[in-house]
Structure formats: C-alpha cells, structure tokens
Amino acid sequence: MTVLNLLLVRHGQSVGNTEGRMEGCSSTGLTPLGVEQSRRLGQHLATTGWHPTHIYCSPLLRSTATLAEMVKGLGKEASQAAEGPGLAPQAAIAGTPHATLAPDQTVPVTLLDDLKEYDVGIFTGLTWAEARDRHPDLCHQLETSLDWQPIPQAETLEQGHNRAQRVVDGLLERHRNGDRVLVIGHHWILQHVIACLMGCDRAWGLPMANTALFEFWLDRDRWPQAGPNRLNSELWRVKRFNDTTHLQS
C-alpha cells in the first residue's frame, strides 16, 4: 500500500541544551556532538533508502543547523536560494529554500514558524538557577505545584497546542499518499504534534533524545472518512518511535 510517510525529528544537541537553558524561541547553535548526531542521522537515512520529497523545519538555529548537517550526511550540499512565499499560508514562512539531495532532485524546504519551540516568555535563555534568582516567587510556585501556571510573556498551553494542530492540519491538507515528509522541530512542540496526529485529547510527556525519529505511515485517502476504518490499524501505523538507532552504530 502506498502511504503518506511522516518522519518527525528533534534537533541535534544545542549549546543551550548542555547548559540547561530554557531556549524556547531563542536559539544557540549545535554542539560538536549535535553536529555529529545530525550528520549520522542523514547518513542513516541514506543507507536505509529514506529520502524526503518535502521538508519542513523550525526556523530556529538549532533546527536549521540540524537540517544542514543531515543533508551533508545524505551526501550532498544544501542550496539556500529562497523561492517565494512558501506552502503554508496559515503560518509565517521565512522563504522556501531547497535542499539538493541529488543532481536531479531538489526538495523544497519550508521554514515554518509553527514548529518553533514553546515560548517560555521571561524565562527565555535562562537556566533554572538564573530564573530562581530573578523570579523567586514565580519559580517557587512552579516548584511546589504541578498545575499549569501562566508565565509572563509566555504563550499559553492552548496557544502552543493550537500551533501543533495547524502543523498537522497543514501537512494533511498539502500532502498525499506517496509523499515522504521530513519535519524537524523541538521536544515540546513535537510532543503536541504527535498528540494531534494520533487524535489525543491531551498532550503526553514523551522522552525524546536529540535527533530521535518518530515515523508514521497513514493512508491519506482514507484519513477524512468516518466509520470503522478509523479503527483499522492497517491504515495508521507507527513505524518508529523515539528511535535513535543511528546514534548506536
């Protein structure tokens, strides 16, 4: 059966990750390990014969750098020529660069604002120790209760989840069976993308290593249909979940 293949990837290790920073919508670059993780992922995809027909990427540096290294791992260099307004009118797009994966294959790359990490407002770029120093009362409240509490200048959970739903809706609107779609984003937002894709009414906390893969196969033709096929697991398959095989070889 020909399916719509969605491959979701968390970015490689960033400098902010190693420093314990809440990067949110800010971004540091990749560490040398993050570069290696990303390149090995590209090499792994090449050896398994998985080549994208379309790529969507968060515009934050730790994600775009991951994509650039993945393309190197696939064996070719990426071109960065912008080609118009992009493919997702419901979200801000920073042009449409392309990745050249073979002499005769140019894959569109859409930089999608909706794939940015959760906006942590006044905590952006801080370590938890720095946040406790600057905002002791708020941090104490967060440490002593599991209930969600608003953070000044941060987006709400609903706003972040709505972004994830727009990502899923946009992918399903634009793509059909036979497409292989690579999506590069961040831990928090990908948790919500997965929840939306799987039809959950809540977001689940998922372990997600840097450059971990989540691969979904679905029959796009039957996706909008009501009836018993919604419960037909032959049509909706989770092929890889938090897969880091490429880091173990």
GUBAKOL-387898 format. One record per residue (C-alpha): residue number from 1; residue in one letter; chain; z, x, y. Coordinates in nm, 2 decimals, always signed. Example, Ala and Ser with C-alpha at 12.3 -4.5 7.8 and 13.67 -1.06 7.14 Angstrom:
2
1	A	A	+0.78	+1.23	-0.45 $
2	S	A	+0.71	+1.37	-0.11 $
! end
This chain:
249
1	M	A	+0.00	+0.00	+0.00 $
2	T	A	-0.09	+0.13	+0.35 $
3	V	A	+0.22	+0.11	+0.58 $
4	L	A	+0.33	+0.18	+0.93 $
5	N	A	+0.53	+0.51	+0.89 $
6	L	A	+0.80	+0.57	+1.15 $
7	L	A	+0.97	+0.91	+1.15 $
8	L	A	+1.28	+0.93	+1.38 $
9	V	A	+1.41	+1.28	+1.46 $
10	R	A	+1.71	+1.40	+1.65 $
11	H	A	+1.65	+1.70	+1.88 $
12	G	A	+1.75	+2.06	+1.78 $
13	Q	A	+2.08	+2.21	+1.88 $
14	S	A	+2.11	+2.25	+2.25 $
15	V	A	+2.33	+2.48	+2.46 $
16	G	A	+2.53	+2.17	+2.57 $
17	N	A	+2.59	+2.08	+2.20 $
18	T	A	+2.75	+2.42	+2.13 $
19	E	A	+2.96	+2.40	+2.45 $
20	G	A	+3.08	+2.05	+2.36 $
21	R	A	+2.93	+1.90	+2.67 $
22	M	A	+2.86	+1.53	+2.72 $
23	E	A	+2.50	+1.59	+2.83 $
24	G	A	+2.39	+1.23	+2.84 $
25	C	A	+2.08	+1.20	+3.07 $
26	S	A	+2.12	+1.56	+3.18 $
27	S	A	+1.99	+1.84	+2.95 $
28	T	A	+2.03	+2.20	+2.86 $
29	G	A	+1.77	+2.39	+2.66 $
30	L	A	+1.77	+2.47	+2.29 $
31	T	A	+1.98	+2.75	+2.15 $
32	P	A	+1.81	+3.01	+1.93 $
33	L	A	+1.93	+2.81	+1.63 $
34	G	A	+1.79	+2.49	+1.78 $
35	V	A	+1.45	+2.66	+1.82 $
36	E	A	+1.46	+2.77	+1.46 $
37	Q	A	+1.57	+2.42	+1.34 $
38	S	A	+1.28	+2.26	+1.53 $
39	R	A	+1.02	+2.51	+1.41 $
40	R	A	+1.13	+2.48	+1.05 $
41	L	A	+1.11	+2.11	+1.07 $
42	G	A	+0.74	+2.14	+1.19 $
43	Q	A	+0.67	+2.38	+0.90 $
44	H	A	+0.84	+2.14	+0.65 $
45	L	A	+0.62	+1.85	+0.77 $
46	A	A	+0.31	+2.06	+0.74 $
47	T	A	+0.39	+2.17	+0.39 $
48	T	A	+0.46	+1.81	+0.28 $
49	G	A	+0.14	+1.69	+0.44 $
50	W	A	+0.30	+1.47	+0.70 $
51	H	A	+0.10	+1.48	+1.03 $
52	P	A	+0.17	+1.23	+1.31 $
53	T	A	-0.10	+1.01	+1.46 $
54	H	A	+0.12	+0.93	+1.76 $
55	I	A	+0.43	+1.10	+1.91 $
56	Y	A	+0.70	+0.95	+2.13 $
57	C	A	+0.96	+1.18	+2.29 $
58	S	A	+1.25	+1.16	+2.52 $
59	P	A	+1.16	+1.34	+2.85 $
60	L	A	+1.49	+1.54	+2.84 $
61	L	A	+1.45	+1.91	+2.79 $
62	R	A	+1.63	+1.94	+2.46 $
63	S	A	+1.39	+1.68	+2.31 $
64	T	A	+1.06	+1.81	+2.47 $
65	A	A	+1.16	+2.17	+2.36 $
66	T	A	+1.22	+2.04	+2.01 $
67	L	A	+0.87	+1.88	+2.01 $
68	A	A	+0.71	+2.21	+2.14 $
69	E	A	+0.87	+2.41	+1.86 $
70	M	A	+0.78	+2.15	+1.60 $
71	V	A	+0.42	+2.17	+1.70 $
72	K	A	+0.43	+2.55	+1.67 $
73	G	A	+0.58	+2.50	+1.32 $
74	L	A	+0.29	+2.28	+1.23 $
75	G	A	+0.07	+2.58	+1.31 $
76	K	A	-0.09	+2.50	+1.64 $
77	E	A	-0.01	+2.51	+2.01 $
78	A	A	+0.06	+2.21	+2.22 $
79	S	A	-0.15	+2.13	+2.53 $
80	Q	A	+0.03	+1.98	+2.82 $
81	A	A	-0.25	+1.81	+3.01 $
82	A	A	-0.15	+1.47	+3.14 $
83	E	A	-0.39	+1.19	+3.07 $
84	G	A	-0.29	+0.87	+3.25 $
85	P	A	-0.01	+0.62	+3.27 $
86	G	A	+0.10	+0.62	+2.90 $
87	L	A	+0.12	+0.35	+2.65 $
88	A	A	+0.45	+0.17	+2.73 $
89	P	A	+0.44	-0.04	+3.05 $
90	Q	A	+0.79	-0.17	+2.99 $
91	A	A	+0.94	+0.18	+3.04 $
92	A	A	+0.89	+0.47	+3.28 $
93	I	A	+0.64	+0.73	+3.14 $
94	A	A	+0.61	+1.08	+3.26 $
95	G	A	+0.23	+1.10	+3.19 $
96	T	A	+0.08	+1.13	+2.85 $
97	P	A	+0.05	+1.49	+2.73 $
98	H	A	-0.12	+1.56	+2.40 $
99	A	A	-0.04	+1.79	+2.11 $
100	T	A	-0.33	+1.97	+1.94 $
101	L	A	-0.25	+1.99	+1.57 $
102	A	A	-0.59	+2.09	+1.45 $
103	P	A	-0.92	+2.18	+1.62 $
104	D	A	-1.05	+1.83	+1.58 $
105	Q	A	-0.72	+1.64	+1.61 $
106	T	A	-0.55	+1.56	+1.94 $
107	V	A	-0.23	+1.35	+1.91 $
108	P	A	-0.11	+1.15	+2.21 $
109	V	A	+0.25	+1.23	+2.32 $
110	T	A	+0.43	+0.96	+2.52 $
111	L	A	+0.74	+1.07	+2.71 $
112	L	A	+0.95	+0.76	+2.70 $
113	D	A	+1.25	+0.71	+2.93 $
114	D	A	+1.39	+0.45	+2.70 $
115	L	A	+1.45	+0.73	+2.44 $
116	K	A	+1.69	+0.91	+2.67 $
117	E	A	+2.05	+0.96	+2.56 $
118	Y	A	+2.33	+0.72	+2.66 $
119	D	A	+2.40	+0.77	+3.03 $
120	V	A	+2.77	+0.87	+3.05 $
121	G	A	+2.80	+0.84	+3.43 $
122	I	A	+3.07	+1.06	+3.58 $
123	F	A	+3.12	+1.24	+3.26 $
124	T	A	+2.76	+1.38	+3.26 $
125	G	A	+2.76	+1.75	+3.18 $
126	L	A	+3.14	+1.78	+3.14 $
127	T	A	+3.33	+1.89	+2.84 $
128	W	A	+3.62	+1.66	+2.74 $
129	A	A	+3.87	+1.91	+2.87 $
130	E	A	+3.69	+1.91	+3.21 $
131	A	A	+3.68	+1.53	+3.21 $
132	R	A	+4.05	+1.51	+3.14 $
133	D	A	+4.11	+1.75	+3.43 $
134	R	A	+3.90	+1.54	+3.68 $
135	H	A	+3.97	+1.19	+3.54 $
136	P	A	+4.31	+1.20	+3.36 $
137	D	A	+4.39	+0.83	+3.38 $
138	L	A	+4.05	+0.72	+3.25 $
139	C	A	+4.05	+0.98	+2.97 $
140	H	A	+4.40	+0.87	+2.87 $
141	Q	A	+4.27	+0.51	+2.84 $
142	L	A	+3.98	+0.62	+2.63 $
143	E	A	+4.20	+0.83	+2.40 $
144	T	A	+4.45	+0.55	+2.34 $
145	S	A	+4.22	+0.26	+2.27 $
146	L	A	+3.91	+0.21	+2.05 $
147	D	A	+3.79	-0.08	+2.26 $
148	W	A	+3.49	-0.02	+2.49 $
149	Q	A	+3.58	+0.05	+2.85 $
150	P	A	+3.35	+0.09	+3.14 $
151	I	A	+3.29	+0.44	+3.28 $
152	P	A	+3.19	+0.47	+3.65 $
153	Q	A	+2.82	+0.51	+3.70 $
154	A	A	+2.75	+0.49	+3.32 $
155	E	A	+2.53	+0.23	+3.16 $
156	T	A	+2.69	-0.04	+2.95 $
157	L	A	+2.66	-0.05	+2.58 $
158	E	A	+2.44	-0.36	+2.61 $
159	Q	A	+2.20	-0.17	+2.85 $
160	G	A	+2.17	+0.12	+2.61 $
161	H	A	+2.11	-0.11	+2.32 $
162	N	A	+1.85	-0.31	+2.51 $
163	R	A	+1.66	+0.02	+2.57 $
164	A	A	+1.66	+0.08	+2.19 $
165	Q	A	+1.53	-0.27	+2.13 $
166	R	A	+1.25	-0.21	+2.38 $
167	V	A	+1.16	+0.11	+2.19 $
168	V	A	+1.14	-0.08	+1.86 $
169	D	A	+0.95	-0.37	+2.01 $
170	G	A	+0.71	-0.14	+2.18 $
171	L	A	+0.64	+0.06	+1.86 $
172	L	A	+0.58	-0.26	+1.66 $
173	E	A	+0.35	-0.40	+1.93 $
174	R	A	+0.13	-0.10	+1.96 $
175	H	A	+0.10	+0.03	+1.61 $
176	R	A	-0.04	-0.09	+1.28 $
177	N	A	-0.04	+0.00	+0.91 $
178	G	A	-0.19	+0.35	+0.87 $
179	D	A	-0.02	+0.49	+1.18 $
180	R	A	+0.23	+0.77	+1.13 $
181	V	A	+0.46	+0.77	+1.44 $
182	L	A	+0.69	+1.06	+1.52 $
183	V	A	+0.99	+0.96	+1.75 $
184	I	A	+1.21	+1.24	+1.90 $
185	G	A	+1.53	+1.14	+2.06 $
186	H	A	+1.91	+1.17	+2.07 $
187	H	A	+2.21	+1.08	+1.85 $
188	W	A	+2.34	+0.78	+2.03 $
189	I	A	+2.01	+0.61	+2.12 $
190	L	A	+1.87	+0.67	+1.77 $
191	Q	A	+2.17	+0.50	+1.62 $
192	H	A	+2.08	+0.19	+1.82 $
193	V	A	+1.70	+0.23	+1.74 $
194	I	A	+1.79	+0.23	+1.37 $
195	A	A	+2.02	-0.07	+1.41 $
196	C	A	+1.74	-0.26	+1.59 $
197	L	A	+1.48	-0.16	+1.34 $
198	M	A	+1.70	-0.28	+1.05 $
199	G	A	+1.79	-0.61	+1.22 $
200	C	A	+2.16	-0.53	+1.25 $
201	D	A	+2.37	-0.73	+1.49 $
202	R	A	+2.59	-0.43	+1.56 $
203	A	A	+2.54	-0.05	+1.60 $
204	W	A	+2.68	+0.17	+1.32 $
205	G	A	+2.82	+0.52	+1.37 $
206	L	A	+2.59	+0.75	+1.17 $
207	P	A	+2.63	+1.12	+1.10 $
208	M	A	+2.32	+1.28	+1.25 $
209	A	A	+2.26	+1.66	+1.22 $
210	N	A	+2.03	+1.83	+1.47 $
211	T	A	+1.67	+1.77	+1.37 $
212	A	A	+1.78	+1.52	+1.10 $
213	L	A	+1.50	+1.29	+0.98 $
214	F	A	+1.50	+0.91	+0.93 $
215	E	A	+1.18	+0.79	+0.77 $
216	F	A	+1.09	+0.42	+0.75 $
217	W	A	+0.79	+0.25	+0.58 $
218	L	A	+0.71	-0.10	+0.68 $
219	D	A	+0.42	-0.35	+0.63 $
220	R	A	+0.33	-0.41	+0.99 $
221	D	A	+0.10	-0.70	+0.90 $
222	R	A	+0.39	-0.90	+0.74 $
223	W	A	+0.66	-0.79	+0.99 $
224	P	A	+0.64	-1.11	+1.21 $
225	Q	A	+0.62	-1.35	+0.92 $
226	A	A	+0.91	-1.58	+0.84 $
227	G	A	+1.00	-1.67	+0.48 $
228	P	A	+1.11	-1.49	+0.17 $
229	N	A	+0.91	-1.17	+0.24 $
230	R	A	+1.18	-1.07	+0.49 $
231	L	A	+1.40	-1.01	+0.18 $
232	N	A	+1.12	-0.84	-0.01 $
233	S	A	+1.23	-0.47	-0.03 $
234	E	A	+0.88	-0.37	-0.14 $
235	L	A	+0.77	-0.42	+0.21 $
236	W	A	+1.05	-0.24	+0.40 $
237	R	A	+1.16	+0.10	+0.27 $
238	V	A	+1.40	+0.36	+0.39 $
239	K	A	+1.24	+0.68	+0.25 $
240	R	A	+1.46	+0.94	+0.42 $
241	F	A	+1.79	+0.90	+0.59 $
242	N	A	+1.97	+1.19	+0.78 $
243	D	A	+1.75	+1.43	+0.58 $
244	T	A	+1.80	+1.80	+0.66 $
245	T	A	+1.61	+1.94	+0.36 $
246	H	A	+1.41	+2.16	+0.60 $
247	L	A	+1.73	+2.34	+0.70 $
248	Q	A	+1.83	+2.43	+0.35 $
249	S	A	+1.53	+2.62	+0.23 $
! end
